[in-house]
């Protein structure tokens, strides 16, 4: 598994993009709780798990693009 943790990350423009392509593996993204996540990922014989987050209108927006093929993407809010 690959763990990506974004602690104390700043998005000055208010918008960011993350690209993930997973094949036969797992990726856990640890995202700040107040970020707005726009999930544009697709799973083929895999799973994409994203728990609901609480956002505010001034929250930065992060769009996640990619595919999970025989693998899993988990978005965890911290």
N, C-alpha and C positions, 0 to 999 in steps of 0.2 A: 504494500500500500504506500501511497505517496500522500504526505500531509503538507498542506499549504496553509500557513497561519498568517493572517494579515492584522497584526496588532499595531496600534498607533499609526496605521497607514493614513495618509491624507490624500484627498482628491481635490486639488485646487479648482479644477474646472467644473466639478460637480458631477462629471460623467466619466466612466471608465469601462473598459472591455476586458474580459478574460476569455481566452480560447483554450479549450481542453479537447483532446482526442484520446480516448481510452480504449485499448484493445487488450483483453485478457488481464485486467488489473483493476485496482481500486484507487480512487482519488478522494480525499477528504479536504474540503475547503472550509476553513474557519474564517468567517466573515463577521465584521462588527455588527452588532445587533441592530443598530439604527440605519444601516444601509438598505436602500431599496434594490432588490435583486430582480432583474428581468431575465427569466430563464428561457433561453432559446436553444436548449440542448435536446438531443434525441437519443433514445436507447433502442438497441437491437440486441435481443437476448441479454439485456443488462437492466440496470435500474438506476433511476435518478431520484434521489430522496432530498427534499427540501422542506424543512419545517417552516411554518409561518413566522414572519418577523413583523415587529411593530415599527412602522416608519412614521416620519413626520414630513410635511411638505418640503422642508429644507434639507431632507436627507439626500446624500449623494446617490446617484443611480449607477449600478453596475450591471452591464449586460453580459451574460455568460453564454458563449457559443460553443458548439462542439457535439461530439458523439461519444456514446458509451457502447461499445460492441463487445459482448461477452465480458462486461466489466460494470463497475458501479461508480457513480458520482454521488457524494453526499455533501450537502451544504449545511454547515453547522453554524449557528449564530452564537457569538460570544459577547 
